[in-house]
Amino acid sequence: MIGAETLIVPLLQAFFWFDDGLQSYLQAQGWRQVTRSQSMVMAHVVIGVHKPSEIARSLGISRQAVHTTINQMVEMGMLELRDDNDDRRAKIVALTDLGHDMRQDADRVMADLQAELRRRIGRRNVDNLIKAFSADWGEPVTDWPATDKKR
């Protein structure tokens, strides 16, 4: 059983703390509410993942689910689909001008949230988190030995 002493629980809680703060700020600035899925798609586009299939793979969800989310964001005016110059059959996702404006607001609040976290838990702790999460962890561990347990 996964308990609070494992890394995954506080890691998820930290992610939710940032995402909830981000969503609250954006709404206070007059932006339409976005779902956590839409927020994750936006984050991927911002870091340079532009193919819907790659976004789906990274998030561990179906391409259909990603396309649904992207289409919602296109309707909201935040994203647009463009032809992929490397693959004429495919599309890539890009920020619109509105999406860029939202990103600028998001960047501002993320800096503010990081500063608030430094005040709450200390500069050294935040710096150590950044250092640890920025380190090269290598490829995910996937070569587990098989067991005889059946489920």
C-alpha positions in Angstrom: 0.0 0.0 0.0 1.3 3.4 -0.9 1.6 5.6 2.2 2.3 9.3 2.8 6.0 8.4 3.4 6.5 7.5 -0.3 7.6 10.1 -2.7 4.7 9.7 -5.1 2.1 11.0 -2.6 3.8 14.3 -1.7 4.9 14.7 -5.3 1.3 14.6 -6.5 0.2 16.8 -3.6 2.8 19.4 -4.6 1.7 19.2 -8.2 -1.9 19.8 -7.2 -0.8 22.7 -4.9 0.8 24.4 -7.9 -2.0 23.6 -10.3 -4.7 24.8 -7.9 -2.8 28.0 -7.3 -2.4 28.5 -11.1 -6.0 27.8 -11.9 -7.2 30.2 -9.1 -4.9 33.0 -10.3 -6.0 32.6 -13.9 -9.6 32.7 -13.0 -9.0 35.9 -10.9 -7.4 37.4 -14.0 -10.6 36.7 -16.0 -9.4 33.6 -17.9 -11.9 30.9 -18.6 -11.5 27.9 -16.3 -9.5 25.1 -17.8 -9.6 21.5 -16.7 -6.5 19.7 -15.3 -6.3 17.8 -18.6 -6.3 21.1 -20.6 -3.7 22.5 -18.2 -1.5 19.4 -18.8 -1.9 19.7 -22.6 -1.0 23.4 -22.4 2.1 22.5 -20.3 3.3 20.0 -23.0 2.9 22.5 -25.8 4.8 25.1 -23.9 7.7 22.7 -23.3 7.8 21.8 -27.0 5.7 18.7 -27.4 3.5 19.6 -30.4 2.3 16.3 -31.8 -1.0 15.0 -30.3 0.3 11.4 -30.3 3.4 12.5 -28.3 1.3 14.4 -25.8 -1.0 11.3 -25.4 2.0 9.0 -24.9 3.6 11.4 -22.3 0.3 11.7 -20.4 -0.4 8.0 -20.6 -3.9 8.5 -22.1 -5.5 7.7 -25.4 -4.9 9.8 -28.6 -8.7 10.1 -28.7 -8.8 11.7 -25.3 -6.0 14.1 -26.2 -7.7 15.1 -29.4 -10.9 15.8 -27.5 -9.0 18.0 -25.1 -7.1 19.8 -27.9 -10.4 20.4 -29.8 -11.9 21.9 -26.7 -8.9 24.2 -26.4 -9.1 25.1 -30.1 -12.8 26.1 -29.5 -11.7 28.2 -26.5 -9.2 30.0 -28.8 -6.1 28.9 -26.8 -4.6 26.4 -29.3 -4.6 25.9 -33.0 -3.9 22.9 -35.2 -1.4 23.4 -38.0 -0.1 21.1 -40.7 3.0 19.2 -39.8 5.7 20.0 -42.3 7.4 16.7 -41.6 4.3 14.5 -42.0 1.5 15.8 -44.3 -1.0 13.4 -42.7 -0.4 14.8 -39.2 -1.2 18.0 -37.4 0.8 19.8 -34.7 -0.5 21.9 -31.8 0.5 25.5 -31.4 -0.4 28.3 -29.0 -2.6 31.1 -30.4 -2.1 34.7 -29.5 -4.6 34.2 -26.7 -2.7 31.1 -25.6 0.5 33.1 -25.5 -1.2 35.7 -23.3 -2.4 33.0 -21.0 1.0 31.5 -20.8 2.5 34.9 -19.8 0.0 35.1 -17.0 0.8 31.5 -16.0 4.5 32.2 -16.0 4.0 35.2 -13.7 2.0 33.3 -11.2 4.3 30.3 -11.2 7.1 32.6 -10.2 4.9 34.0 -7.5 3.9 30.5 -6.3 7.6 29.5 -6.2 8.4 32.6 -4.1 5.5 31.8 -1.8 6.8 28.3 -1.4 10.2 29.6 -0.5 8.6 31.7 2.2 6.6 28.7 3.5 9.2 25.9 3.5 12.5 27.8 3.0 14.7 28.8 0.1 17.1 25.8 0.6 14.3 23.3 0.5 12.9 24.8 -2.7 16.3 25.0 -4.3 16.9 21.3 -3.3 13.6 20.3 -4.9 14.5 22.1 -8.1 17.9 20.5 -8.1 16.5 17.0 -7.4 13.7 17.2 -10.0 16.0 18.7 -12.6 18.6 16.0 -12.2 18.9 13.3 -14.9 17.0 10.3 -13.4 17.7 8.2 -16.5 15.1 6.1 -18.2 12.2 4.8 -16.2 12.8 1.4 -14.5 10.9 -1.1 -16.6 12.9 -4.3 -16.4 11.3 -5.9 -13.4 11.6 -9.6 -12.9 8.5 -11.6 -13.6 6.7 -13.3 -10.7 4.3 -16.2 -10.5 1.6 -14.1 -9.0 -1.6 -14.0 -11.0 -4.2 -11.4 -10.6 
